[in-house]
Amino acid sequence: KELLEESFNLLNLDNEVIETYCSLYHQLKEEGILVPDADLLIAATAMSHHIALKTKDEHFERLRHLGLRLEQEPKEQRE
């Protein structure tokens, strides 16, 4: 447990994250784009803490135009 706690920084689910989540949700709804709630929370957390999200999940690309910074591996490394 201690090794895990030393290896990772936990990011809080605070008011700023919730406000960012709500903003993302409403903007995406207006655009007709569906994103699972859990993924919106992940994106909102990254955006609120001003960090890039490192993911192999390409559907987060749908959030890039709203300000989500992504750090993705080149396709050939993902396969």
SELUM-124621 format. One record per residue: x, y negated, z of N, C-alpha, C, O, CB in turn. Coordinates in steps of 0.2 Angstrom, whole numbers, plus 5000, padded with zeros to 4 digits. Last residue first. Glycine has a CB too. Example, Ala and Ser with C-alpha at 12.3 -4.5 7.8 and 13.67 -1.06 7.14 Angstrom:
<midrens>
506450115035506850055036506450005039506749945040507050035029;506650285039506250225039506650165039507150175042505750225045;
</midrens>
This chain:
<midrens>
499850064846499650124844500050184847499850244845499650134836;500449944850499849974854499650044852499350074856499249924853;501449914842501649934848501049964852501150004857501949884852;500749864831501149924830501349954837501550014837501749914825;500249744835499849804834500249864834499949914837499449794828;501149664849501049674842500649734841500749784844501649674838;500249624864500749654860500649664853500049664851500849724863;499749454869499549524866500149554863500549514860498949524862;499149344879499749374878499649444876499549494880500249364884;498049204878498149284877498849294876499249264872497749314872;497049084885497749104883497849174883497749204888498249064886;495549024882495849074885496549084882496549094875495449144885;494848924876495348904880495748954883496248944887495148854885;493948954867493648924872494148904877494048874883493048964876;494549034857494348964855494048924861493948864860493848974850;494749154864495249114863495049044862495348994864495749144858;493649244865493649194870494249144869494349094873493749224877;493849344856493249304855493249244860492849204860492649344857;494949414861495049364856494449314855494549254853495249394849;494549514869494649444872494749394867494749334869495249454877;494549624860493849584861493949514865493549474864493349624863;495649694862495649644856495049594857495049544854495649674850;496649734875495849734873495749674868495749624870495449734879;497749734880497749764874497049764871496949794866498049844875;498349584888497849634887497949674881498249644876497149604888;498649454899499049504895498549564894498349594899499749524898;498249294899497949354900498349404896498349404890497149364899;499149154906498949194900498649264903498949294908499549204895;498449034918498949094916498649124910498049124908499049144922;497648944926498148924921498648974919499248954918498448854923;496648984934497348994937497848964932498448974933497449054940;495548984925495548944931496248934935496448884938495048964936;495949084916495849014914495948964920496248914920495249004910;495849204924496549184921496449104919496949074920496649224914;494549194928495049194933495749174930496049134933495149264936;493849204916493749144920494349134925494549084926493049144923;494249334912494449274908494449214912494849174912494049274901;493649404922494349414921494549354917495049324919494549474917;492249374920492649354926493349354925493749314928492349404932;492149424907492049354908492349334914492749274915491349334908;492249564910492749524906492749454906493249424906492649554898;491049574918491749584921492249554917492749524919491849664921;490049544908490149504914490849514917491149464919489649514919;490449564891490249594897490449544903490949514903490649664898;489849454879490449484882490249504889489849474892491049424883;489149404864489049444870489749464872490149494868488549494869;488749254856489249304857489149334864489049304869489949264857;487949144852487749214851488249264852488149324849487449214844;488249024856488549044850488349114848488549134843489349044851;487649014868487448964863487648984856487348974851487648894864;488349104875487649124874487449074868487049094864487249104880;489549044876489549104872488849114871488649144865489849164876;489248934885489548924878489448984874489248974868490248904879;488849004896488348964893488548944886488148944881488248904897;490049074900489349114899488949074894488649094889489049134905;490948974902491049024897490349054895490249064889491549074899;490248914913490348874907490448924901490248914896490948824908;490349014923489648994920489748954914489348954909489348944926;491749034924491349084922490649064919490449074913491149134927;492048904930492348924923491948984920491748984914493048944924;491348924942491148864937491448884930491048864925491448804940;492149034947491349034946491148984941490748994937490949034952;493348974948493249034944492549034942492349054936493549094947;493048874958493348854951493248914946493048904940494048834951;492748944969492248904966492448884958492048884954492148844969;493649104967493449044971492949004967492649024961494049004972;494349244969493749224966493449164970493049174974493249284965;496149234969495449234972494949214968495049184962495549184978;497249354964496949294963496249294965495849334964496949274955;498749434971497949434970497749364969497949324972497649474976;500149494963499849434967499049434965498849434960500149364964;501049644966500549604963500349544967500349544973499949654961;502049704974502149704966501649654963501749634957502049774964;501649704987502249664985502349654977502649604975502849694988;500549784986500449714988501049674986500949614985500349714996;501249904983500749874979500649804980500649764975500149914979;502049924995502349914988501849884983502049844979502649984986;500949945004501449885005501749864998501849814996501949885010;500450065000500050005000500449945000500349894996499550005006;
</midrens>
